[in-house]
């Protein structure tokens, strides 16, 4: 018997993310997998707060966690205009001492599948279940 389970979360834009990340990871049983996912999930939420919602605490970040027999999936949506397709690069910045530009790279390193909505304000990140 297969199962699909999803849970929706919504919170105001804030960089106080530790408890939110822990809540989103509570169904991931493997400590090794949880550690890898935690970094990428945190980066995705920071991007939604900082770049998508411009640190505006009145704007929301919405997350849907989907658990399937084969995948853990998180859909993260902000209230922003979205990131243009040309800016969805996931390589390290050419200037290694740059303060920005590593988030998308880390997200792609931490997850098996990364997809964007057409508008670019919703990111879907997924990790295969072992």
N, C-alpha and C positions, 0 to 999 in steps of 0.2 A: 504494500500500500504506500503510495507516495503522498507527501504532504507539502503544502505551501502555507507559510505563516508570515503575516506582515504586521508591523506595528508602526504607527505614525507618531512622530514627535515634533514639537514646535517650540521654539524659544527665541527670545529677543536677542539681537546681535550683541554678543559680548565675547571677550577673549578669555573669560573664565570658563574653560572648556573641560577641565579634568573630569569632573563628575559626569558631564554629558557623554564624553568619550567612554568612560567606564560603563555607563548605562547602555550605550550602543553596542558594546562588546560583550555584554553579560551572557549571551547565548553561544559564544565561541568557546568550545571546550578546551582546545589545545593551547597551552601556554605559549608554545613556540609560534603558533599562528597568530595568537592574540598580540604578541609583541610586535610582529611585522605589520599587522593591520593597524595597530594603535598609532604608529607614526604617520602612515598615509591618511588615516581617518582624521587625525588632528590637523594635518596640513590642509585637507579638503575643507574642514570647518573654518579654519583660519582664513582661507581664501574667500569663503562665502561671506564671512563677517567683514573682513578688511576690504577686499576688492569688490565684491558684489554689493554689499550693503553700506560701504563707506563708513564703517564703524558706527552707524546710526542705531542706537539702542531701540528706536521706535520700529525699526524694520525687523522682519522675522527671518529665521532660518528654519526650514522645514526638512525633516529627515524621515524617510520611510525605510525601515529595515525589513528586508524580505529574506526568509530562510526557506530554501528548497532542499530536496534531497541531495543535490550536488553543489549548491552554491550558498554563500553568504553575500547578500547584496545590500548596498546602501545607496539611496537616491537622495542627494543633498541639493536643495533648491533655495536660492536667495531671492530677494526682491529687486535685484539690480537689473541693469540693461543687458547683461550677459557678456561673455568674453567672445570676441570675434574668432572665427575659425583659424585665421592666420596667426593668432596669438596663443593657440593651444599647443605650443611647443613643449616637448618634454625632454629636452636635452639640458645639460649643464650650461650655465652662462660662460661665455668666452673669457670673461674676466673672473678668475677663480676667487678673487677677494670681494666680488660684488655682494652687496647685502640682499639682493633680490634675485629671483629667477630659479630657485631650486625646488620650489613647492611642487610644480607639476611633474618634474623629474622624479621626486620622491614618491609622489602618488602612483606614477606608472611603475616604479620599482616595487612598491608594496602590494600591488593588486594584480590579479591575473587578467582582468578585463576593465577597461576604462572607456566610458562613452559619454558624450555630451548631447544635450537637447539641441534642437535646431537653433533656438534663440541663444543658447550658451549660458543660461542662468541655472541649469540643472545638470548636475554631474552624477553619473551612475558609476559606482565602483564595486567590483565583485571579486571575491576570492573563492577558489574551488575548495570544497570540503574534502578533507583527506579521510 
